[in-house]
């Protein structure tokens, strides 16, 4: 009937509607169709933006905690709070508190012992350095021969003041 045309590209054939039989559109109709295309394109953009917004909201909702999980979490936190409150009450009601005088006494003793520790360590270090000046071997070999154990070997550090 002449409504379909054929074009051959190498071994391929393409069939399409014969556009010569269609009525020609006027310039006014073309401008109207262009306006409609622009309006539909804007509508498409708005819908795509809305879709992206909804997908982001869905992702947020899926990653958030659910109501039953939240209820379980609240229950766990309430139990923890109750146990901490009970522990606090036991501590408050304890009668073996340390008085400020006892604490001050312990602090003074600790300061005295720290000072003495530093003094003795300094004296021992000075004595060993004097011996090592005339010793032909290394410091490590001397310590091994004499049987000296240092604080550093055992990971001992001077305690911080209270």
C-alpha positions in Angstrom: 0.0 0.0 0.0 3.0 2.3 0.1 2.9 3.2 3.8 6.2 1.5 4.7 9.5 2.1 3.0 12.7 0.1 3.0 16.4 1.2 3.1 19.3 -1.2 2.7 22.6 -0.6 4.6 24.9 -3.4 3.5 23.3 -6.6 4.5 20.8 -4.9 6.8 17.4 -3.5 5.8 15.5 -0.9 7.8 11.8 -0.5 7.4 10.1 2.8 8.4 6.8 4.6 7.8 6.7 6.8 4.7 6.6 10.3 6.0 5.6 11.9 2.6 2.1 10.6 3.1 1.8 12.4 6.5 0.4 15.9 6.5 3.0 18.7 6.9 2.8 20.7 10.1 2.7 24.5 10.0 5.2 26.7 11.8 2.6 27.5 14.5 2.0 23.8 15.1 5.7 23.2 15.4 6.1 26.0 17.9 3.2 24.6 19.9 4.7 21.2 19.9 8.1 22.7 21.0 6.3 24.5 23.9 4.6 21.2 24.9 8.0 19.4 24.8 9.6 22.1 27.0 6.6 21.9 29.5 6.8 18.1 29.6 10.6 18.2 30.0 10.2 20.6 33.0 7.6 18.3 34.5 9.9 15.3 34.0 12.8 17.2 35.7 10.5 18.0 38.7 9.3 14.4 38.9 12.9 13.1 38.8 13.9 15.5 41.5 11.0 14.4 43.6 11.9 10.8 43.0 15.5 11.3 44.1 14.3 13.1 47.2 12.0 10.2 48.1 14.7 7.6 47.5 17.1 9.5 49.8 14.3 9.6 52.4 13.7 5.9 52.0 17.4 5.2 52.4 17.5 7.2 55.6 14.4 5.4 57.0 15.8 2.0 56.1 19.1 2.7 57.8 17.5 4.1 61.0 16.6 1.9 63.9 13.1 0.3 63.9 10.5 0.8 66.7 10.9 -2.8 68.2 14.7 -2.4 68.2 14.3 1.0 69.8 12.1 -0.5 72.5 14.7 -3.2 73.2 17.5 -0.5 73.4 15.4 1.6 75.8 14.9 -1.5 78.0 18.6 -2.3 78.1 19.4 1.3 78.9 16.8 1.4 81.7 18.4 -1.8 83.2 21.8 -0.3 83.0 20.5 2.9 84.6 18.9 0.9 87.4 22.1 -1.0 88.1 24.2 2.1 88.1 21.8 3.8 90.5 21.9 0.8 92.8 25.7 0.9 92.7 25.7 4.6 93.4 23.5 4.1 96.4 25.8 1.3 97.8 28.8 3.6 97.4 27.0 6.5 99.1 25.8 4.3 102.0 29.3 2.8 102.5 30.8 3.7 105.9 34.4 3.1 105.1 35.1 6.4 103.5 38.6 7.9 103.5 38.8 11.0 105.6 40.7 14.0 104.2 43.3 13.6 106.9 44.0 10.0 105.9 44.2 11.0 102.3 46.6 13.8 103.0 48.8 11.4 105.1 48.9 8.9 102.2 49.8 11.6 99.7 52.6 12.8 101.9 53.9 9.3 102.3 53.7 8.7 98.6 55.6 11.9 97.9 58.3 10.9 100.4 58.7 7.4 98.9 58.8 8.9 95.3 61.6 11.4 96.4 63.5 8.6 98.1 63.2 6.3 95.0 64.5 9.1 92.7 67.4 9.8 95.1 68.5 6.2 95.4 68.1 5.6 91.7 70.3 8.7 91.0 72.9 7.5 93.5 73.0 4.0 91.9 73.2 5.4 88.4 76.1 7.7 89.4 78.0 4.9 91.1 77.5 2.5 88.1 78.6 5.3 85.6 81.8 5.8 87.7 82.5 2.0 87.5 81.7 1.8 83.8 84.3 4.6 83.0 87.1 2.2 83.5 85.3 -1.0 82.5 86.3 -2.4 79.1 83.0 -4.0 78.2 79.6 -2.5 77.5 77.1 -1.4 80.1 74.7 -4.3 79.2 77.5 -6.9 79.6 78.5 -5.3 83.0 74.9 -5.5 84.3 74.6 -9.2 83.2 77.9 -10.1 84.9 77.1 -8.4 88.2 73.4 -9.4 88.1 71.9 -5.9 88.1 68.2 -5.6 87.1 66.9 -2.2 86.0 63.4 -0.7 86.4 63.2 -0.4 82.6 63.8 -4.2 82.1 60.8 -4.9 84.3 58.6 -2.1 82.9 58.5 -0.2 86.3 57.9 3.5 86.1 57.9 6.1 88.9 54.2 6.5 89.9 52.6 9.9 89.3 52.0 12.1 92.3 48.5 11.9 93.8 
